[in-house]
Amino acid sequence: MPSLRRGGAERHSVYLATALTAAGHQVDVVALSDGPFSQDFSDAGIPVTVLEVGCGARALPTVTRRLSQVVDRLNPDVISAHDVNVEMALRGVLLRRWRPAIVWKHTYGHIGHRGARERLVEAASGHLVAAYGAVCHTQVRYLCQALGLPSRKIHVLPNTVPMAPEASWPVDEPLTVAMVAAMRADKGHDDALRAWSGVVRRHPEATLVLAGDGPARDEILGQISRLGLTRNVRVLGEVAEPLQVVARSHALLLASYNIECFPYVALEAMSVGRGVISTSVGGLPEMVDDRVTGMLAPPRHPDALRDAILQAVEGNGLRDLGAAGRQRLGHCFPMAAWNARAVQLIETVAGATRGGGAE
């Protein structure tokens, strides 16, 4: 794992490791840096090795060497890897001591040089990977067309989350919508704020709650001021329990225009009975049943996003969207089925032979 911080790839690793452990397999977790998820692994009795090394090109030789030492010590039957920085080091290890490995892809696009870097990594060393894990069906097109991965090596296992207790509805509260997202360009805060300025013209007491932090924080704060939204936008920064923020709101808002794939925060919103108002990027159209469990709008189109929010609010349908989303989560993405399929996939990859992939 890249780290033990709270993120999507890291959350996926927690679910995968606990499912394998429950099925009777020995799981060892290796992370480049520490974080809150270390407690989750500890609670599950899963040993963790934290290398405490950086990531990026300069750290690659050190990460590769340290990871080689861990692989030599553990001698695993199969390796499951997340994040391109971990992947690059892992492939250096596999050149020296090959083991069946599955590499999980959690994105649907890139911004800047990262896409070219990942294509180069795959072109140079993709033959060392036994299988690739995709977290939604829509992602397969991106993995094949943009990254050049062979479709026969791709296995789709859509993300899911455990069903949480249904949150009580904030009946007497003014309209409150939560946006839980890292503050970086691809998450679309700019579009979300422009859409929200149109919402508050019709609903002056409405509040947008922003949970998350990142490199675009100052720019976002400046835009809130320029749009005159200081009274209508609350910035929480990084929060330990984002699900509680969503549960205290009437709906979840996502405005991503790139990279988003099958976000856990949207699944968590569904689990507590909150509708999802989102851009139709990545796997979100697979997750959100438009106008039934949520509302979808095209990316980079703040007016359409504004209209989607208003339609959900003024049609008095927010509560119905949330109830339908909770039902859809339990019916279409049950956690028990995910656990069983995840274990089966890892067992399949463990039997792969070099160059043949996991069929």
C-alpha positions in Angstrom: 0.0 0.0 0.0 1.2 3.6 -0.5 0.2 4.5 3.0 -2.1 3.8 5.9 -3.9 7.2 5.6 -7.6 7.4 4.9 -8.0 7.2 1.2 -9.9 5.1 -1.4 -7.1 2.7 -2.3 -6.2 2.3 1.3 -9.8 1.6 2.3 -10.0 -1.0 -0.5 -6.9 -2.7 1.0 -8.5 -2.9 4.4 -11.6 -4.6 3.1 -9.5 -7.0 1.0 -7.1 -7.9 3.8 -10.0 -8.6 6.3 -11.9 -10.7 3.8 -8.9 -12.8 3.1 -8.1 -13.2 6.8 -11.7 -14.2 7.5 -11.4 -16.9 4.7 -8.4 -18.4 6.6 -5.5 -16.9 4.6 -2.4 -15.3 6.1 -2.2 -11.7 5.1 0.7 -9.3 5.7 0.3 -5.6 4.9 3.3 -3.5 3.7 2.9 0.3 3.5 5.3 3.1 2.6 4.1 5.3 5.4 1.9 5.1 8.5 -1.6 6.4 9.1 -5.0 5.9 10.8 -5.8 2.6 9.0 -3.0 0.9 11.0 -5.6 0.6 13.8 -8.0 -1.2 11.5 -5.4 -3.8 10.7 -4.4 -4.2 14.3 -8.0 -4.7 15.3 -8.3 -7.5 12.7 -5.1 -9.1 13.8 -3.3 -8.4 10.6 0.5 -7.7 10.8 1.7 -4.5 9.3 5.2 -3.5 8.1 5.6 0.3 7.6 8.7 1.1 5.6 8.7 4.8 6.4 10.1 5.8 3.0 9.1 8.5 0.6 7.6 8.0 -2.8 8.5 9.3 -6.2 11.4 8.8 -8.6 14.1 9.7 -6.1 12.9 7.2 -3.5 12.3 4.4 -6.0 15.6 2.6 -5.5 15.2 2.7 -1.7 11.6 1.5 -1.9 12.5 -1.3 -4.3 15.3 -2.5 -2.1 13.2 -2.4 1.1 10.3 -4.1 -0.6 12.6 -6.8 -1.9 13.7 -7.5 1.6 10.1 -7.8 2.8 9.2 -10.2 -0.1 12.2 -12.3 0.7 11.2 -12.5 4.3 7.5 -13.3 3.7 7.8 -15.4 0.6 4.2 -14.7 -0.4 2.0 -16.9 -2.7 0.5 -13.7 -4.2 1.0 -10.0 -4.0 -1.7 -7.4 -4.2 -0.5 -3.8 -5.0 -2.1 -0.4 -5.0 -0.8 3.0 -6.3 1.7 3.5 -9.2 4.6 4.4 -6.9 4.2 1.0 -5.1 3.7 -0.7 -8.5 7.0 0.7 -9.9 9.0 -0.6 -7.0 7.1 -3.9 -7.0 8.0 -4.5 -10.7 11.6 -4.1 -9.8 11.1 -6.8 -7.2 9.3 -9.1 -9.7 12.2 -8.9 -12.1 14.4 -10.5 -9.5 11.9 -12.8 -7.8 8.7 -13.3 -9.7 5.5 -13.9 -7.8 1.9 -13.8 -9.0 0.8 -10.2 -8.5 -2.5 -8.3 -9.0 -2.3 -4.6 -9.5 -5.4 -2.6 -8.6 -6.4 0.5 -10.6 -8.5 3.0 -8.8 -8.6 5.9 -11.3 -10.4 6.8 -14.5 -8.0 9.2 -16.0 -5.1 11.5 -15.0 -4.2 15.1 -15.0 -0.7 16.3 -16.1 2.2 13.9 -16.6 0.9 11.1 -14.5 -1.0 9.4 -17.3 2.1 9.3 -19.5 4.1 7.9 -16.6 1.6 5.1 -16.0 1.4 4.2 -19.7 5.2 4.0 -19.8 5.3 1.8 -16.7 2.7 -0.6 -18.2 4.4 -0.7 -21.6 7.8 -1.5 -20.0 6.7 -4.0 -17.3 3.1 -5.0 -17.7 4.2 -8.5 -18.7 5.3 -9.0 -15.1 1.7 -8.5 -13.8 -0.5 -11.5 -13.5 -3.8 -9.6 -13.3 -5.3 -6.1 -12.9 -8.2 -5.3 -10.7 -10.8 -2.8 -11.8 -13.2 -1.2 -9.4 -16.1 -0.6 -11.9 -17.1 -1.8 -15.3 -16.7 1.5 -17.1 -13.1 1.6 -16.0 -12.2 -1.3 -18.4 -12.4 1.0 -21.4 -10.0 3.4 -19.9 -7.6 0.7 -18.8 -7.5 -0.8 -22.3 -7.6 2.3 -24.5 -5.6 4.8 -22.4 -3.2 2.4 -20.6 -3.0 -0.3 -23.1 -3.8 -3.1 -20.7 -4.9 -6.5 -22.2 -8.5 -7.1 -21.5 -7.9 -10.8 -20.6 -5.9 -9.7 -17.5 -8.6 -7.3 -16.2 -11.0 -8.5 -13.5 -13.8 -6.2 -12.4 -14.9 -6.1 -8.8 -17.0 -2.9 -8.1 -16.3 -1.2 -4.8 -18.8 -1.5 -2.0 -19.1 -0.7 1.7 -20.8 -2.3 4.7 -24.3 -1.2 5.3 -24.4 1.5 8.0 -27.3 2.2 10.3 -29.8 4.5 8.4 -29.2 8.1 9.6 -32.1 10.1 11.0 -33.4 12.7 8.6 -32.5 16.3 9.6 -36.1 17.5 9.3 -35.9 21.0 10.9 -32.6 21.9 9.4 -32.1 24.3 6.4 -31.0 22.6 3.3 -27.5 21.2 3.9 -25.4 19.4 1.3 -22.0 17.8 2.0 -19.1 17.7 -0.5 -16.5 15.3 0.8 -13.5 15.5 -1.5 -9.8 16.3 -1.5 -9.2 19.9 -2.4 -7.5 19.4 -5.8 -8.4 20.5 -9.3 -10.0 17.3 -10.6 -12.6 17.2 -7.8 -14.4 20.2 -9.4 -14.8 22.5 -6.4 -14.8 25.4 -8.8 -17.9 24.0 -10.6 -19.5 23.0 -7.4 -19.3 26.5 -5.9 -20.6 28.1 -9.1 -23.5 25.7 -9.0 -24.1 26.5 -5.3 -24.2 30.2 -5.9 -27.2 29.5 -8.2 -28.8 27.4 -5.5 -28.6 30.0 -2.8 -30.3 32.6 -5.0 -33.4 30.4 -4.6 -32.6 29.1 -1.1 -30.8 31.8 0.8 -30.4 29.7 4.0 -28.8 26.6 2.2 -25.4 25.5 3.3 -22.7 23.6 1.4 -20.3 21.8 3.8 -16.8 21.1 2.4 -14.9 18.3 4.0 -11.4 17.6 2.9 -8.1 19.4 2.3 -5.4 19.7 -0.3 -3.3 21.9 -2.6 -6.3 23.9 -3.9 -7.5 25.0 -0.5 -6.5 28.7 -0.8 -7.9 29.0 -4.3 -11.2 27.5 -3.1 -11.4 29.8 -0.1 -10.8 32.8 -2.4 -13.5 31.7 -4.8 -16.0 31.4 -1.9 -15.3 35.0 -1.0 -15.5 36.2 -4.6 -18.8 34.5 -5.1 -20.2 36.0 -1.9 -20.8 32.6 -0.4 -19.1 33.1 3.0 -22.5 32.6 4.8 -23.5 29.6 2.7 -20.3 27.5 2.6 -18.7 25.9 5.6 -15.2 24.6 5.2 -14.3 21.8 7.7 -10.9 20.8 6.4 -9.8 17.2 6.9 -12.2 15.2 9.1 -11.7 11.9 10.8 -15.2 10.6 10.1 -16.5 12.0 6.8 -19.5 9.7 7.0 -20.8 11.6 10.0 -20.7 14.8 7.9 -22.7 13.2 5.2 -25.2 11.7 7.7 -25.9 15.2 9.1 -26.7 16.5 5.6 -29.6 16.1 3.2 -27.5 14.9 0.3 -23.9 14.3 -1.0 -22.5 16.5 -3.8 -19.6 15.4 -6.1 -18.4 17.6 -8.9 -15.3 15.7 -10.2 -14.5 16.0 -13.9 -11.6 13.5 -14.1 -10.1 10.6 -12.2 -13.2 9.7 -10.2 -14.0 6.0 -10.5 -16.3 4.3 -8.0 -15.9 6.5 -4.9 -16.4 5.1 -1.4 -18.0 8.3 -0.1 -20.9 8.0 -2.5 -21.4 4.4 -1.5 -21.3 5.5 2.2 -23.9 8.2 1.5 -26.2 5.5 0.1 -25.6 3.3 3.1 -27.0 6.0 5.5 -29.8 6.9 3.2 -28.5 10.0 1.5 -29.0 10.7 -2.2 -26.0 11.4 -4.4 -25.9 14.5 -6.7 -22.9 14.1 -9.0 -21.3 14.6 -12.3 -21.6 11.6 -14.6 -17.9 10.6 -14.7 -16.1 7.3 -14.3 -18.3 4.6 -12.7 -20.8 7.0 -11.1 -23.5 6.2 -13.7 -23.1 2.6 -12.7 -23.6 3.4 -9.0 -26.2 6.2 -9.2 -29.5 5.4 -10.8 -30.3 8.9 -12.2 -33.4 10.5 -10.8 -34.1 7.4 -8.7 -31.2 7.2 -6.2 -29.6 10.5 -7.1 -29.1 13.1 -9.8 -26.4 13.1 -12.5 -25.1 16.1 -14.5 -22.4 16.4 -17.1 -18.9 17.3 -15.9 -17.6 20.9 -16.2 -21.1 22.2 -16.4 -22.0 24.1 -13.2 -25.4 25.3 -14.6 -26.4 21.6 -15.1 -25.1 20.7 -11.7 -27.1 23.6 -10.2 -30.3 22.4 -12.0 -29.7 18.9 -10.7 -29.5 20.1 -7.1 -32.6 22.3 -7.5 -34.6 19.6 -9.1 -33.8 17.3 -6.2 -34.5 19.9 -3.6 -37.6 21.5 -5.0 -39.2 18.3 -6.1 -39.2 17.3 -2.4 -37.4 14.1 -3.5 -34.2 14.2 -1.4 -35.5 11.8 1.2 -36.8 9.4 -1.5 -33.5 9.5 -3.4 -31.7 8.5 -0.2 -34.1 5.7 0.6 -33.8 4.3 -2.9 -30.0 4.6 -2.8 -29.8 2.6 0.4 -32.0 -0.1 -1.1 -29.8 -0.2 -4.3 -26.6 -0.5 -2.3 -27.9 -3.6 -0.4 -29.4 -5.2 -3.5 -26.7 -4.4 -6.1 -23.5 -4.2 -4.1 -23.8 -6.5 -1.0 -20.6 -6.6 1.1 -20.8 -10.4 1.6 -20.8 -11.0 -2.2 -17.8 -8.6 -2.5 -15.9 -10.5 0.1 -16.5 -13.8 -1.5 -15.5 -12.6 -5.0 -12.4 -10.8 -3.7 -11.2 -14.0 -2.0 -11.9 -16.0 -5.1 -10.0 -13.5 -7.3 -6.9 -13.5 -5.1 -6.9 -17.3 -5.0 -7.1 -17.3 -8.8 -4.2 -14.9 -9.2 -2.2 -17.0 -6.7 -2.3 -19.8 -9.2 -1.2 -17.7 -12.2 2.0 -18.7 -14.1 4.5 -16.2 -15.4 3.4 -14.4 -18.5 0.1 -16.2 -18.7 -1.9 -13.9 -16.5 -5.0 -14.9 -14.4 -7.7 -16.0 -16.8 
